[in-house]
Amino acid sequence: LFFFYCSGDHRDLHSFPTRRSSDLIVGGVKLPTGSSRFGTGSTDVLMALTYGHEERRWYAWTDVRYLLTTQGRGVNRGDVFFYDAAFGVRPWLLSYEQPDLVLIAEVNGTHIGAARSGGINLPNTGGDFLTVGPALFFTYRNYALKGGVAFVVWQSLDGVQLDVPIEGVIAFEGHF
């Protein structure tokens, strides 16, 4: 379940359609799904504020997100606060009919609260980490291929936990 509010698409009328900014408030609810082996059993709420600025060559995005977790199967996994910033550049200014590439640099931070059970913080849970990394956004008309990697540059995990050395994602989109 999701809800959102967009305060608008703020366009510079003198340079339209080459420059625009937008902000968005997003929220969602995760219902308790999955089996006891795979699901969390909790109902969680996500709230986010985002801002983006696009120009023909330059892009900038930022967001803050908060995941409020509730107890499921006797454990509250700990709330999560995310903060992100990304800057992109389109190296070649091409027409819509041509393939298009945007190169992106990202900085992503995460704070995870300690998991709790019976009102007691569980050991070896929670902490903070910061990642940086490159990404790309390749589009052709109404199709897009996105991908990137993130490298941990700083972390402060509570107790003994596995390090998060690298993360990656690749996605394909089609808009019809």
C-alpha positions in Angstrom: 0.0 0.0 0.0 1.4 3.4 -1.0 0.5 7.0 -0.9 2.3 10.0 -2.2 2.0 13.8 -2.5 3.9 15.8 -5.1 4.1 19.5 -4.5 4.6 20.0 -8.1 6.9 20.0 -11.1 8.8 23.3 -10.8 9.9 24.2 -14.3 11.9 27.1 -15.5 9.6 28.4 -18.2 12.4 30.2 -20.0 14.3 27.0 -20.5 11.5 24.5 -20.7 11.8 21.5 -21.3 15.5 21.5 -20.5 15.3 22.3 -16.8 12.9 21.1 -14.0 12.8 20.4 -10.3 10.4 18.3 -8.4 9.8 17.2 -4.9 7.7 14.3 -3.5 6.4 13.0 -0.3 6.1 9.2 -0.3 4.7 6.7 2.1 3.9 3.0 2.2 2.8 0.2 4.4 4.3 -3.3 4.4 1.8 -5.8 5.6 2.8 -9.0 7.5 3.3 -11.5 4.7 5.4 -14.6 4.0 5.9 -17.8 6.0 7.6 -17.9 9.3 10.8 -18.8 7.5 10.9 -15.9 5.0 8.5 -13.2 6.3 9.0 -10.7 9.1 5.5 -11.0 10.5 5.5 -7.2 11.1 3.6 -4.3 9.7 6.1 -1.6 8.7 5.7 2.0 7.6 7.9 3.8 5.1 8.0 7.6 4.9 10.2 9.6 2.4 10.9 13.0 1.2 12.6 13.4 -2.2 13.9 16.2 -4.4 15.3 16.1 -7.9 16.6 18.6 -10.3 17.1 17.8 -14.0 18.7 19.8 -16.8 19.6 18.7 -20.2 23.2 17.8 -19.2 23.1 17.7 -15.3 21.1 15.9 -12.7 20.9 16.0 -8.9 18.7 13.9 -6.6 18.4 13.6 -2.8 16.1 11.9 -0.4 15.6 10.9 3.2 13.6 7.9 4.1 12.5 6.4 7.4 11.3 2.8 7.9 9.3 2.4 11.1 9.3 -1.3 12.0 6.9 -3.0 14.3 7.1 -6.2 16.3 6.7 -9.4 14.4 7.3 -12.9 15.6 8.5 -11.6 18.9 11.2 -9.3 17.5 11.2 -5.6 16.4 14.0 -5.5 13.8 14.9 -1.8 14.5 13.9 1.3 12.6 16.0 2.3 9.6 16.9 5.9 8.5 18.3 6.3 4.9 19.9 9.4 3.3 21.0 9.6 -0.2 22.4 12.0 -2.8 23.3 11.5 -6.4 24.7 13.6 -9.2 24.6 12.7 -12.8 25.9 14.0 -16.1 24.8 13.2 -19.6 28.1 13.2 -21.6 26.4 13.4 -25.0 23.4 15.5 -25.7 21.4 13.3 -28.1 17.8 13.4 -29.4 15.0 11.2 -28.0 15.2 8.8 -30.9 18.9 8.0 -30.0 20.3 5.9 -27.2 21.0 8.0 -24.1 23.5 7.6 -21.3 23.7 9.3 -17.9 26.7 8.6 -15.6 25.9 8.9 -11.9 27.9 9.2 -8.7 26.0 8.3 -5.5 26.5 8.7 -1.8 24.2 6.6 0.4 23.9 6.4 4.2 22.0 4.1 6.5 21.4 4.1 10.2 19.8 0.9 11.6 18.4 0.8 15.1 19.1 -2.2 17.3 16.7 -5.0 17.1 14.6 -5.5 20.3 12.8 -8.4 21.9 10.9 -8.2 25.1 11.9 -4.6 25.5 15.6 -5.5 25.5 18.1 -4.5 22.8 19.5 -7.6 21.1 23.3 -7.8 20.9 25.1 -7.5 17.5 22.3 -5.6 15.8 22.1 -2.1 14.4 24.7 0.4 13.3 25.6 2.8 10.6 27.3 2.7 7.2 28.1 5.0 4.3 28.6 3.9 0.7 29.7 5.6 -2.5 29.7 4.4 -6.0 29.2 4.8 -9.7 25.9 4.0 -11.5 24.6 4.4 -15.0 21.2 5.1 -16.6 21.0 4.0 -20.2 17.7 4.7 -22.0 16.4 4.2 -25.5 13.0 5.8 -26.0 10.7 4.2 -23.3 13.1 1.5 -22.1 15.8 1.9 -19.5 18.7 -0.1 -18.1 20.0 1.0 -14.7 22.9 -0.4 -12.8 25.4 0.5 -10.2 27.7 -0.6 -7.4 28.3 0.8 -3.9 31.4 0.5 -1.9 31.4 0.9 1.9 33.7 3.7 2.9 32.7 3.9 6.5 30.8 1.7 8.9 30.2 1.5 12.6 28.2 -1.7 13.3 27.1 -2.5 16.8 28.8 -5.7 18.2 30.0 -8.4 16.0 28.4 -8.4 12.5 29.4 -9.3 9.0 30.8 -6.4 7.1 28.9 -5.1 4.0 31.8 -4.8 1.6 30.0 -4.1 -1.7 26.4 -3.8 -3.0 25.1 -3.9 -6.5 21.9 -3.6 -8.5 20.8 -3.9 -12.1 17.3 -3.1 -13.3 15.4 -2.9 -16.6 12.3 -0.7 -17.1 9.8 -0.4 -19.8 7.2 2.4 -19.9 4.1 1.8 -22.0 
